Amino acid sequence: MNAPDVAITEASVGAGLSTVFTFAALSLIKNHKVNLSHNPITLFFMLFLAVCLSYFMIQLPDFGSHNAPIHLHVAPYYVENTEKATGIPNIVTAILASFRGYDTFGETIVVFTAALCITLILKEEKEND
């Protein structure tokens, strides 16, 4: 795709800064004992959420379908208008740097949250004596 600037940006931001921020946040976590009780309201909410997600997943178009809405309306718009809108001649760089900047930031937040949750789940509890 001839987009070395995108590769360098992804490597430095994705691997470098995200890792530093994740480890900095994880170093601030303290150990404490948690009372794990099962709440029926929480169970109901989780079941309701699972049913809603299942329903919406059934409504998705088939994977790889050429008739999916994104292939009919969204992709042609970006192919035709990206260079005019951003002034960047490389379509891959323009889309990742301009249009998907918030999306890339959101992906970093998701990875950070996952690392934080895994650490909290697997962290050993210390007894307060």
N, C-alpha and C positions, 0 to 999 in steps of 0.2 A: 504494500500500500504506500510505500515511500513516505512514511511519516515518522522519521526518527525523533522529531521533537516531541511527539506524543509518547513514544516509548520512554524517553528520558524523563518526561514529566510524570508519567505513571510510576516509574521506578523510584524517583526521588520522593514524591508525595506519598504514594501508596505504601512503599516498603519503609521509607525512612521516617517521615514525620508521624505517620500513623502508629508505627511501632514505638517510637519515643513517647508519644502521648498516652498510648495504652499502658506501657510499663510505668509511667509516672502516676497515672490514676490508680493502677493496681497496687502500687506501693503505699497508697493512702488508706487502704482497706484495713480495718481492725477486726480482730476475731471476737465474736461474742456468741453466746448460746441463744438458740432460737427455739421457741415452742412451736412445733409443727402440729397444728390441729386441723382436722378436715371440716371445713365449713360448707354446709349444703348450698348456700348462696353462691359460693365460688364454684362448686361443682356444676350447678345449674348454668352459670355464666359460661363456663368452659364448654359444656355440652351445646349450649345455644350457639356459641361462636363456631364450634366444629360443624354444626348443621349448616350455618350460614355460609361458611367457607366451602363446604362440599357442594352446596347449591350453586354458588358462583363459579366454581371450577367446572361443573357440568356445562355451564353456559358458554365457556370459552370455545373459540373456534379450534378445529383440529390443528395439531402441531404441524407446521410447514405448509399449511393451506395457502394457496395463492389467492384465495378469495377472502382472506382475513382483512378487516378494515384497514389495518396498518399498511398493507401492500397496495390498497386501492386509492387511499387518500393521503396518508402521511408521508410515506417514502417518496412519492413523486414530487411533493412540495419541496422537501429538503434537497433533493437532487437538483431541482430547477432554481431554487432561490438562495441556496447557502452562500455562494460567493457574493451575490449582490447584497445580502443582509449583513455579512460579517466582514467582507473585504479580504478574506483569507482564501487563497486559491486552492489549497488542499482540502477536499471535502471532509476527510476523516478528522483532520486537525480542527477544522472549523466546528464540526458537530461536537467533538469531545470538549474543546476548550470553551466554546461559546454557548451552545444550546444545552449541553449536558453538564455544565459546571455544578449546578445544584444536585443533579443526580449523582455525580461522583462524590460530592460531599455527603449525600445521604447514604451512599454505599459505605463510606468510611465510618459513619455513625453506626450503621448496622453491625459492621465487623467489630467496632469498639464495644458496643453493647453486648454482643455475643461473647467476646473475650471476658468482659466484666462478669457476666452471668455465670459462665463456666467456672471462673475463679471463685465466685461466691458459693457455688454449689459444691465444688470439690475441696474447698478449704477446710482444714481440720478445726474442730472446735476445741477451745482450751477451757479447762475447768477453772473457775474462779475460786481459789482456796484462800 
